[in-house]
Amino acid sequence: MIQRIQTVYLIVVILLTGVLPFWINLWSDSSGNEIYAANEIIVSLVFYVSAVLALVCILLYKNRKNQFVVNRLNMILNLFLLGLFVYRSLNLSGESNISEKGIGMLIPIFSIVFLVLANRAIKKDEDLIKSVDRLR
């Protein structure tokens, strides 16, 4: 379980979505207040669900097909979060005062990249198991 590379990728996703959004600001409003994930209930909920899905995926190490499906579900959830951030940033850019987008808005993109890498490793393991089963 721990020695597999997809577990490392999924631990990175847990750290990205479960810890990092609450330390790095997502955006700043026009008055200069920094907005973190803890300030927005829906955003924090989606980040927590994404972290829990990555943890569940680590615990499903014996069933690689379910692990693959849970990762895909997590990718869809992160795409939803990215869409929410894009919608929010388009609303922020139309304000009369200048508001800044934070680096925290890139967290879903990084987590999607690591989820894709984890799915590749899961697929590679599945192919290896199938090739070994052919030799029996």
C-alpha positions as CSV (number, residue, x, y, z in Angstrom):
1,M,0.0,0.0,0.0
2,I,2.6,2.6,1.1
3,Q,5.3,1.4,-1.3
4,R,3.2,2.1,-4.4
5,I,3.8,5.3,-6.2
6,Q,0.0,6.1,-6.5
7,T,-0.2,6.2,-2.7
8,V,2.4,9.0,-2.7
9,Y,0.5,10.9,-5.4
10,L,-2.7,10.5,-3.4
11,I,-1.0,11.7,-0.2
12,V,0.1,14.8,-2.1
13,V,-3.5,15.3,-3.1
14,I,-4.6,15.0,0.5
15,L,-2.1,17.6,1.5
16,L,-3.1,19.9,-1.4
17,T,-6.8,19.7,-0.8
18,G,-7.0,19.1,2.9
19,V,-4.4,21.4,4.3
20,L,-3.1,23.9,1.8
21,P,-6.3,25.9,1.0
22,F,-6.6,26.9,4.6
23,W,-3.1,28.4,4.7
24,I,-2.9,30.0,1.3
25,N,-5.4,32.7,0.3
26,L,-7.7,32.0,-2.6
27,W,-8.4,35.6,-3.5
28,S,-8.5,39.1,-2.1
29,D,-11.6,41.2,-2.3
30,S,-11.6,44.9,-3.3
31,S,-11.1,46.1,0.3
32,G,-7.9,44.0,0.6
33,N,-9.3,41.2,2.8
34,E,-7.8,37.9,2.0
35,I,-10.3,35.1,1.5
36,Y,-9.3,31.6,2.6
37,A,-11.2,28.3,2.1
38,A,-12.4,28.5,5.7
39,N,-14.3,31.7,4.9
40,E,-16.3,30.1,2.1
41,I,-18.4,27.1,3.3
42,I,-19.0,25.5,-0.1
43,V,-15.4,25.8,-1.1
44,S,-14.1,24.3,2.2
45,L,-16.7,21.5,2.0
46,V,-15.6,20.6,-1.6
47,F,-11.9,20.7,-0.5
48,Y,-12.6,18.4,2.4
49,V,-14.7,15.9,0.3
50,S,-11.8,15.8,-2.2
51,A,-9.3,15.0,0.6
52,V,-11.6,12.3,2.0
53,L,-12.0,10.8,-1.5
54,A,-8.2,10.6,-1.9
55,L,-7.9,8.9,1.5
56,V,-10.7,6.4,0.6
57,C,-8.8,5.7,-2.6
58,I,-5.6,4.9,-0.6
59,L,-7.6,2.5,1.5
60,L,-9.0,0.7,-1.6
61,Y,-5.6,-0.6,-2.5
62,K,-6.8,-4.2,-2.9
63,N,-9.5,-3.3,-5.4
64,R,-7.8,-1.3,-8.2
65,K,-10.9,-0.9,-10.3
66,N,-12.8,0.8,-7.5
67,Q,-9.7,2.9,-6.8
68,F,-9.6,4.0,-10.4
69,V,-13.3,5.0,-10.3
70,V,-13.0,6.9,-7.0
71,N,-10.0,8.8,-8.5
72,R,-12.2,9.7,-11.5
73,L,-14.9,11.0,-9.2
74,N,-12.4,13.1,-7.4
75,M,-11.2,14.5,-10.7
76,I,-14.8,15.5,-11.5
77,L,-15.1,17.1,-8.1
78,N,-11.9,19.1,-8.6
79,L,-13.1,20.2,-12.1
80,F,-16.3,21.4,-10.4
81,L,-14.2,23.4,-7.9
82,L,-12.1,24.8,-10.7
83,G,-15.3,25.9,-12.4
84,L,-16.4,27.5,-9.2
85,F,-13.1,29.4,-9.0
86,V,-13.3,30.5,-12.6
87,Y,-16.9,31.8,-12.1
88,R,-15.7,33.6,-8.9
89,S,-12.7,35.1,-10.6
90,L,-14.8,36.4,-13.5
91,N,-17.1,38.1,-11.0
92,L,-14.1,39.5,-9.2
93,S,-12.6,41.0,-12.3
94,G,-15.7,43.0,-13.1
95,E,-15.6,45.0,-9.9
96,S,-14.9,48.7,-9.9
97,N,-11.9,48.3,-7.6
98,I,-9.1,46.0,-8.4
99,S,-9.2,42.6,-6.6
100,E,-6.5,40.0,-6.7
101,K,-6.6,36.3,-7.4
102,G,-4.5,34.2,-5.1
103,I,-2.3,31.3,-5.8
104,G,-4.8,29.1,-4.0
105,M,-7.0,29.1,-7.0
106,L,-4.5,26.8,-8.7
107,I,-4.8,24.0,-6.1
108,P,-7.5,22.1,-8.1
109,I,-5.3,22.1,-11.2
110,F,-2.4,20.6,-9.2
111,S,-4.6,18.0,-7.5
112,I,-6.0,17.0,-10.9
113,V,-2.5,16.5,-12.2
114,F,-1.6,14.3,-9.3
115,L,-4.9,12.3,-9.6
116,V,-4.1,11.7,-13.3
117,L,-0.6,10.5,-12.3
118,A,-2.1,8.2,-9.7
119,N,-4.6,6.8,-12.2
120,R,-1.7,6.1,-14.6
121,A,0.1,4.1,-11.9
122,I,-3.1,2.2,-11.0
123,K,-3.6,1.3,-14.6
124,K,0.0,0.2,-14.9
125,D,-0.4,-2.1,-11.8
126,E,-3.6,-3.5,-13.2
127,D,-1.9,-4.3,-16.5
128,L,1.0,-5.9,-14.7
129,I,-1.4,-8.1,-12.7
130,K,-3.2,-9.1,-15.9
131,S,0.0,-10.0,-17.7
132,V,1.1,-12.2,-14.7
133,D,-2.3,-14.0,-14.7
134,R,-1.8,-14.9,-18.4
135,L,1.3,-16.9,-17.5
136,R,-0.5,-19.2,-15.1
